[in-house]
Amino acid sequence: VQLQASGGGLVQAGGSLSLSCVASGSILSIDYMDWYRQAPGKERELVATFTSAESENYAGSVKGRFTISRDKAHNSVYLHMNSLKSEDTAVYYCHAGISVFSDRGPYYDEFWGQGTLVTVSS
């Protein structure tokens, strides 16, 4: 199973950017997909996710500016980012809990995408 994230880049403060992540491989089912980020010199933090009730949940620092969405039919998750600030500069990672087919039977594991860099210039 692979998570492929895309959409990062350089944007001016106040601008917008959208990230995409698609899961591929021997997928039986996807339990959740969400977004994390890691700024230079800082720990990885959760940015946006869906709760068990399928409602959206955001880090306080991005609430009102970022929107997470999901396309279950295409094993994809998106992050729409508006009013970007310099402190949003980070590598953004998609993350998922997935049940996987295997020769030895199905198993469940969490997976990380390779990360996509978002740089916000002030």
Salt bridges, closest charged atoms under 4 A:
ASP34 OD1 - HIS95 ND1 2.84
GLU45 OE2 - ARG37 NE 2.69
GLU54 OE2 - LYS72 NZ 3.52
ASP71 OD2 - HIS74 ND1 2.77
ASP88 OD1 - ARG37 NH1 2.96
ASP88 OD2 - ARG65 NH1 2.74
GLU110 OE1 - HIS95 NE2 2.43
